[in-house]
Amino acid sequence: MKKKSGKIGCGCLFFLLLFFLVFLGIFFHPISLKFLSKQLVYGDKIYFSDVAFVPRFVEDLDGELYIAAFEELRKGNVKALWIEDYYVLGISVTQILKKMAKDRGLKENLITGIKLDGKDYEKREALLDHFMKIGIKKVILFVPEYSSRRYKALYGNSRERAPIFLINPVKMRIYNHERWWKENVSRELLFREYSALISIYLGKLKYQEILKIKD
């Protein structure tokens, strides 16, 4: 059976153009620079889901993503909260969050950690395998605003019968959308996201070419 090719090329070229404009952007009016930042933001309409999931972001020093996910759990918009687990000073972040949840009047057993290794695609595949195995159908994905377009590219076209991922962008204090070019951390985060987006779209394009060759 011949496999259908997705419309990957157009998206890839679009992001290549935006990435090029980032480097030229320092010569442009601030309105153009703000436009580049806004292209990184994507959000889905959020509705009741099986779980919320929070990936690890080392820059989230204040736990803003977890706090946003706690709020959805408190409202009853998700049944449980899953997080990408890791250790801080020998303590599991899952255990830290269970204590935080208890202090907020939430049940500790509603929070589960999962260890994910490798690059973005490898983590995505491991997460999809696990969620499919336990019957998860809908997931709200809590990510920083500046990473939301990247996670849409990663999880927006998942495998057949895989869970539906709804992207919930969270505004982060560490990133300044309005004047990113004036702040070192904001600049680094923007360049990181555009580089990662290009890598994702080029990877998808290469995969589609392989399918064409096999057909």
C-alpha positions as CSV (number, residue, x, y, z in Angstrom):
1,M,0.0,0.0,0.0
2,K,1.4,3.4,-1.0
3,K,1.9,5.7,2.0
4,K,0.7,9.3,1.8
5,S,3.2,12.1,2.2
6,G,2.4,14.9,4.6
7,K,2.7,18.6,3.6
8,I,6.0,18.9,5.4
9,G,8.0,20.9,2.9
10,C,6.0,24.1,3.2
11,G,6.3,24.1,6.9
12,C,10.0,23.4,6.8
13,L,10.6,26.3,4.4
14,F,8.5,28.6,6.5
15,F,10.6,28.0,9.6
16,L,13.8,28.2,7.6
17,L,12.8,31.6,6.5
18,L,11.9,32.7,10.0
19,F,15.2,31.4,11.3
20,F,17.0,33.4,8.7
21,L,15.0,36.5,9.7
22,V,16.1,36.0,13.3
23,F,19.7,36.8,12.4
24,L,18.6,39.8,10.3
25,G,16.1,40.9,12.9
26,I,18.6,43.0,14.9
27,F,18.5,45.4,12.0
28,F,14.7,45.6,11.9
29,H,12.1,47.5,13.8
30,P,11.0,46.1,17.2
31,I,7.6,45.2,15.7
32,S,9.4,42.7,13.4
33,L,11.4,41.3,16.2
34,K,8.2,40.8,18.3
35,F,6.7,39.0,15.4
36,L,9.5,36.5,15.3
37,S,8.9,35.7,19.0
38,K,5.2,35.4,18.6
39,Q,5.7,32.7,15.9
40,L,7.0,30.4,18.6
41,V,3.7,30.4,20.5
42,Y,0.9,27.9,19.8
43,G,-2.1,26.9,21.9
44,D,-4.9,24.5,21.6
45,K,-8.4,24.8,23.0
46,I,-8.2,23.0,26.3
47,Y,-11.0,20.6,27.4
48,F,-11.3,17.8,29.9
49,S,-8.5,15.2,29.5
50,D,-7.2,12.1,31.1
51,V,-4.0,13.5,32.3
52,A,-1.8,16.6,32.3
53,F,1.9,16.1,31.4
54,V,4.8,18.4,32.2
55,P,8.2,17.8,30.5
56,R,11.4,18.8,32.1
57,F,12.6,22.3,31.5
58,V,15.8,23.2,33.3
59,E,15.0,26.9,33.1
60,D,11.8,26.5,35.0
61,L,13.5,27.3,38.3
62,D,10.3,28.6,39.9
63,G,8.2,25.6,39.0
64,E,5.7,27.7,36.9
65,L,4.8,24.8,34.7
66,Y,4.0,22.6,37.7
67,I,1.9,25.3,39.3
68,A,-0.1,25.8,36.2
69,A,-0.7,22.0,36.0
70,F,-1.7,21.9,39.7
71,E,-4.4,24.5,38.9
72,E,-5.9,22.4,36.2
73,L,-5.8,19.4,38.5
74,R,-7.5,21.4,41.2
75,K,-10.3,22.5,38.8
76,G,-10.9,18.9,37.8
77,N,-10.0,19.5,34.2
78,V,-7.6,16.5,34.3
79,K,-7.8,13.2,36.3
80,A,-4.1,13.1,37.2
81,L,-0.8,14.8,36.7
82,W,2.2,13.1,35.1
83,I,5.7,14.6,35.0
84,E,9.0,13.8,33.5
85,D,10.9,12.7,36.5
86,Y,14.5,13.6,37.4
87,Y,16.5,14.1,40.6
88,V,17.6,17.3,42.4
89,L,20.3,16.7,45.1
90,G,19.3,13.1,45.2
91,I,15.6,13.7,45.6
92,S,13.0,12.8,43.0
93,V,11.1,15.7,41.6
94,T,8.0,13.5,41.8
95,Q,8.4,13.3,45.5
96,I,8.8,17.1,45.8
97,L,5.7,17.7,43.8
98,K,3.7,15.2,45.8
99,K,4.5,17.2,48.9
100,M,3.6,20.4,47.1
101,A,0.3,18.9,46.0
102,K,-0.4,17.8,49.6
103,D,0.3,21.4,50.8
104,R,-2.3,22.6,48.3
105,G,-5.0,20.2,49.4
106,L,-4.5,17.8,46.4
107,K,-4.1,14.0,46.7
108,E,-0.5,12.8,46.4
109,N,-1.6,9.7,44.5
110,L,-2.8,11.8,41.6
111,I,0.9,12.6,40.7
112,T,3.1,10.2,38.8
113,G,6.6,10.5,37.5
114,I,8.1,8.8,34.4
115,K,11.8,8.7,33.5
116,L,12.5,9.6,29.9
117,D,15.9,9.4,28.3
118,G,17.4,10.6,25.0
119,K,16.5,13.4,22.6
120,D,13.1,14.9,22.0
121,Y,11.9,12.2,19.5
122,E,13.2,9.4,21.7
123,K,11.3,10.8,24.7
124,R,8.2,11.3,22.7
125,E,8.2,7.7,21.5
126,A,8.7,6.3,25.0
127,L,5.9,8.5,26.3
128,L,3.6,7.5,23.5
129,D,4.3,3.8,24.1
130,H,3.6,4.1,27.8
131,F,0.4,6.2,27.5
132,M,-1.0,3.9,24.8
133,K,-0.2,0.8,27.0
134,I,-2.2,2.2,30.0
135,G,-5.1,3.5,27.8
136,I,-4.6,7.3,28.0
137,K,-6.6,9.0,25.3
138,K,-6.2,12.8,25.9
139,V,-3.3,14.7,27.4
140,I,-2.8,18.4,28.2
141,L,0.8,19.2,27.6
142,F,2.1,22.1,29.8
143,V,5.1,23.8,28.2
144,P,6.6,27.4,28.1
145,E,5.0,29.7,25.6
146,Y,8.3,29.9,23.7
147,S,8.5,26.1,23.3
148,S,4.8,25.5,22.5
149,R,5.3,25.6,18.7
150,R,8.1,23.0,19.0
151,Y,5.9,20.7,21.1
152,K,3.1,21.1,18.6
153,A,5.5,20.0,15.9
154,L,6.6,17.0,18.1
155,Y,3.2,15.8,19.3
156,G,0.7,17.3,16.8
157,N,1.0,14.4,14.4
158,S,1.5,11.4,16.6
159,R,1.2,7.7,15.7
160,E,-2.1,6.1,14.8
161,R,-4.3,5.4,17.9
162,A,-1.9,7.5,20.0
163,P,-3.3,9.9,22.6
164,I,-4.4,13.4,21.5
165,F,-2.0,16.0,22.9
166,L,-3.4,19.5,23.6
167,I,-0.7,22.1,23.9
168,N,-1.2,24.5,26.9
169,P,1.4,27.4,26.6
170,V,2.4,28.8,30.0
171,K,3.8,32.3,30.2
172,M,7.2,32.2,31.9
173,R,8.9,35.1,33.8
174,I,12.3,34.0,32.5
175,Y,11.4,34.9,28.9
176,N,10.5,38.4,27.6
177,H,8.4,38.2,24.5
178,E,8.3,42.0,24.1
179,R,12.0,42.7,24.3
180,W,13.7,39.3,23.8
181,W,16.6,40.8,21.8
182,K,17.6,42.9,24.8
183,E,18.0,40.1,27.3
184,N,20.7,37.3,27.1
185,V,18.5,34.5,28.4
186,S,15.6,35.4,26.2
187,R,17.8,35.5,23.1
188,E,19.3,32.2,23.9
189,L,15.9,30.6,24.4
190,L,14.6,32.0,21.1
191,F,17.6,30.8,19.1
192,R,17.3,27.4,20.8
193,E,13.7,27.0,19.8
194,Y,14.2,28.1,16.2
195,S,17.2,25.7,15.9
196,A,15.1,22.8,17.4
197,L,12.2,23.6,15.1
198,I,14.4,23.5,12.0
199,S,15.8,20.2,13.2
200,I,12.3,18.7,13.7
201,Y,11.0,19.8,10.3
202,L,14.2,18.7,8.5
203,G,13.9,15.3,10.2
204,K,10.2,15.0,9.1
205,L,11.2,16.0,5.5
206,K,14.0,13.4,5.5
207,Y,11.5,10.7,6.7
208,Q,9.0,11.5,4.0
209,E,11.8,11.2,1.4
210,I,12.6,7.8,2.7
211,L,9.0,6.7,2.4
212,K,8.9,8.0,-1.2
213,I,12.0,5.9,-2.0
214,K,10.4,2.8,-0.5
215,D,7.2,3.3,-2.5
